[in-house]
Amino acid sequence: MIVRDDEYLDFSKVPESSGIPKSLHQVIIFGLIVIFAIGASVCLMSGYGHHWPSNTTLRVPLENSEQP
């Protein structure tokens, strides 16, 4: 079978990557900022509404509790 010269594929060159798009870098940086912001908000709000164990913790009245 005879094939023309222009029909052969040229495998002599390795394809070059165009690199990582700049928008991907921006999305990664934004994602990291959001992750750390959520972590910071969780740490800062962890004490809200909690009565840590102490002698006065048992004296906190609960809603809808009946007095003996």
C-alpha positions in Angstrom: 0.0 0.0 0.0 1.4 3.3 -1.0 0.9 6.3 1.3 1.7 9.9 0.5 4.4 11.6 2.5 2.0 14.2 3.9 -0.3 11.6 5.5 2.3 10.3 7.9 2.1 11.6 11.5 5.2 13.4 12.8 6.3 11.9 16.1 9.7 13.6 16.2 8.5 16.5 18.4 7.2 16.2 21.9 4.1 18.3 22.4 4.5 21.3 24.8 2.1 22.1 27.5 0.6 25.6 27.6 0.9 25.5 31.4 -1.6 26.0 34.2 -4.1 28.8 33.5 -4.0 31.8 35.7 -7.6 31.5 36.6 -6.9 28.1 38.2 -4.3 29.8 40.5 -6.9 32.4 41.4 -9.5 29.8 42.2 -7.0 27.8 44.4 -6.0 31.0 46.3 -9.6 32.0 46.8 -10.5 28.5 48.0 -7.7 28.5 50.6 -8.8 31.9 51.9 -12.4 30.5 52.3 -11.1 27.4 54.1 -9.1 29.4 56.6 -11.9 31.9 57.0 -14.4 29.1 57.9 -11.9 27.5 60.3 -11.3 30.9 62.0 -15.0 31.5 62.4 -15.5 28.0 63.9 -12.7 28.6 66.4 -14.0 32.1 67.3 -17.6 31.0 67.7 -16.9 27.8 69.5 -17.5 29.3 72.9 -20.8 31.0 72.1 -23.7 29.6 74.1 -21.6 27.1 76.0 -21.3 26.9 79.8 -18.0 25.2 80.4 -17.9 22.8 83.3 -17.7 24.6 86.5 -19.4 24.7 89.9 -22.0 27.2 88.6 -22.9 25.2 85.5 -25.5 23.1 87.3 -27.2 26.3 88.4 -28.1 27.4 84.9 -31.9 27.2 84.5 -33.0 25.3 81.4 -36.0 26.3 79.3 -39.2 24.4 80.1 -37.8 22.8 83.2 -40.0 22.1 86.1 -39.1 23.4 89.5 -39.3 20.6 92.3 
